[in-house]
Amino acid sequence: MDYLLGIDVGTSNTKAVLIDEAGHIIASATQSHPTIAPAPGYQEQNPEDWWRGVCHTVRRSLEEGGVHPAQVAGISFSAQGCACQPVDVHGGLLGNALIWTDTRATMQQAHIRQLFGEDLGRITGNNIYDQPEPRMMWIRDHEPERYARTHKFLTTLSYLIYRFAGTFAATTSDWGFHLSFDRRRRSWNSEFVRAIGLDEEKFPALCESHEVVGRVTKLTAQDTGLLEGTPVVAGAQDSVVVALAVGALDVEQSVVMRGTTELLCFSTAEGEYHPDLYTTCSVIPGMFVRYDMREVVASGGSYRWLAIMLFGKASSAEFTQMNELAATSPAGSNGLLYLPYLLISTNPDPDQRRAGCYFGLSVTTARGDLCRAVMEGTAYALRETIARLNQIGITIQELRLTGGPAESALWNQITADVTGLPVLVPEVGSAAAAYGAALLAGVGCGLIPMDDNCATLRRMIQLRQRYEPQPAHRAVYERFYVEFCRLTTRTLGIAARLRLQETE
């Protein structure tokens, strides 16, 4: 029997998943990696930590699954987006990667806005704020020697491709919603790259996510226990590959990816610029994946932060205890509201940026209220996103949830109650990104056909649980949702202004 291997390198950990030809998970393994914060606003990761996690999880999955390396028919990847990792001509690391939560390049972001103004979306096809290109510009401006030595700028996904296959490559799904990519021509946007003063030759060659980009090198085989020559399929940015993993294959089918942050994305046949949406290329040929990313919602990030505040650490034991505490608090968390905006903002205007907040604290507030309020706050934010999509003619009929928080039955039920929509949890659970990468490996190496209208994929993808909205809680959540929206509006820009005063 042949097997497929999927590897996901996310913000917090690396996961590997082995599946069989029917799509069943045979084995999986996870290892965390650290984020380094050498200065305020700096968020870096060492790709050698990614690689150690890859080697550990791949070897462990092969051992636990009892799978011989010769039985692995193909490998592919999922990865966090927007990281910026410069490498030299030999692929050697030039410092750490600036990951997507790094905010040091605000001046470069502002410069891009000044250059293009209202034409930015028309020229680039997207108007997204957080990008790898400003980070490249920051390195050019502040570390010119490092920039001069850079042969290629790699994302997390591109780094994985290089380490496995020895090829410098970038995929259309990973770069599809970035400013330097031209979706119409599926090529680099030379006009934009020249205008911001970057060198186009420092960008890797582009390929489609389902392409075989090379084969496992001898050195990588030694590191991972895989067989030299195993086909390597390019892979995709994590949210795109999760849409594949949960079966969001038809137009307007949606997925909510809950990890450190939360994304609502949906499949579409349209890839043209829309000012309210961010768009990238799907792993399904001819399709696109679109997002509303007006704000970055910290779902798992909020829960992790709260776990550390309450217990001093954040592991599965703490999360289980928090879920039990949350269940002791009623709908509405005894009058407590939570704004889940702990991380970066995609809004270029400081006066319009949101921030994290607990509102309604009192001497009677219990730990259970704090925990449940996080669950409810992320659900209110999701409902707000759905409402914005509704205003531009996109109707979300159901929500397919993935990620660590989707393992909480209470959180899933709260999401259904707040949004008024059915919540579907795929069988694959929190391993969705790595599972989707394994499916993509099958597509790339020909084990999973794409000429059957995705019928084989649909048979392979199973749903575990369905949550229907409970009418008993709807009235409470209607009232709290109105106040949530009012609170987000009234607090816009306050945190940004306070931080500005601290630096003056």
Steps between C-alpha positions, in 0.01 A plus 500: 500500500614855428494776760507879483683735735384851590710744702367823651730765647275746680562793730535287813582146395580252227273205427546201270216272388515170312185388316417194295345491153149521646582819694520339845760641740752229582727702728577857599745690717544857623789709631492862610748769402576834667447857386781744577426863594838682514337846508151653524306420182755239390370144450750253359541127462807294421434269202735248655233463771246432224733241352559324831123476539464364147765231552356395836137483388573321172714234666248451779208471255683237294585301812154519658328420172731208428550645152816426303641812328468325162121492551475882513377597152520876547557786742354849517476793737286756675654804664435829678486791257688829463834399654811658352817287504805617304744229385829508312576333168561167676173520694681597818299697753574872527363555850158408630168515317281806559162329550153635432453644851812719466403869490834676451433594135229760565694776324544282192129413502416871518739569211316246282171676580648836414636372169176346375220658702156383389653320200674237715224242465462556128874459438561207733162322507488524879498765768624287787711679758721230647746380235852358461601778258521780763720267707729456200512878470584532870797266457609703198471828692638392839730208418634577149784249533251224574286612208797504263595144598142376450465272200131425562232606744308193612175454688460210743355288218779589258757411765342155542508445123868593495594277792322198352569539129789747474285728283424871547127519430193698605142379453209698360288428809769612744567823309160544334375767739832681533566832335783382277293227328291559188206257514385573146834397349596271790841662504694755703362853481806674355335843508443478874837342584691769308294781651583400859869454419538125543696272266278253318784250463487456879154341463485120440354342186122460511312170475151361564426340837432155352822485295779255572793737558771244561595194699629441849873566506757265646570730795130546579448123480772460763340766723140381475520126440320537166615336179721704270311576179150511654284751303461843663178691420524877542231555765287794610451769758326354806154653464483397133594140566254481792218587258603189307522290817144573614338465160429869428532420131190667356426867445422683829571199720678641802749398766591666829861427582558545872861494604702778657279726290168443329420520131170464319564410139285366220548349156412702192530495123579873499851633547461865403580777744235590755572778750338312791662162437843345487545237234751227424523204265341174610671164482207401274587615145275782383377583852592769753475541876375829644516651848359785698801609705378836625638404840736231629304303761712319759293192584752238612744784570257649753439166668873433520564846646224448760637156592839653573339780703293253706735203533846612391507263203288397202479127428210265429446450875447873555269527198290209627470669840402829333231324295358356821507841666330661199216247526420632851428849363162577339441638151623859513780419747322683784513832317858474371602592145833417340655662191737240343749738334827416677725483196573720198240707318451500124368857511755756374333783693602499870179680592298207364691219668340271753662355809441223751268581789295351782200720573260453791749372759383508861600351835263211426660411166616138516762311305223318314364836381844597368526172309149501356527868401795413272290237325207739464720792390648303212150390400374861499796599283420216262137607479613854417712361214205298367284814510759695297509225238121503486508869415705431186279214385680199649276273706662256740268203557712292737834510679762227479730543801856379534793557735571449867203704635267290281574208736285677762135393473393801706686746277344340190151521649553864599609572142180345364285685755658841436509479118172314458671262255568126512857418600663194342820352642698276263627165623857616451467763776804707591720315250313654206793695353737203499218273381424738213869499410491119483196516269684752286795261479258240364366742242850596389637150465185368330352278774198730536344594164384854425302416183204348687354832629671433836284192562794302641592785734140529623492128584823530697398799716276410797308724742502411871240724666227747415382773741165670446419843653311475829200738507522533880825699475421709192330789686794540740755493222301743282520760777867435573593510131352849468706617798811326364473698176440821694803436722732431205389826336534714813852370580655538153850647505532537878772236541697634200494851646612375841795314345595809302507708820728242664760542224499882500 
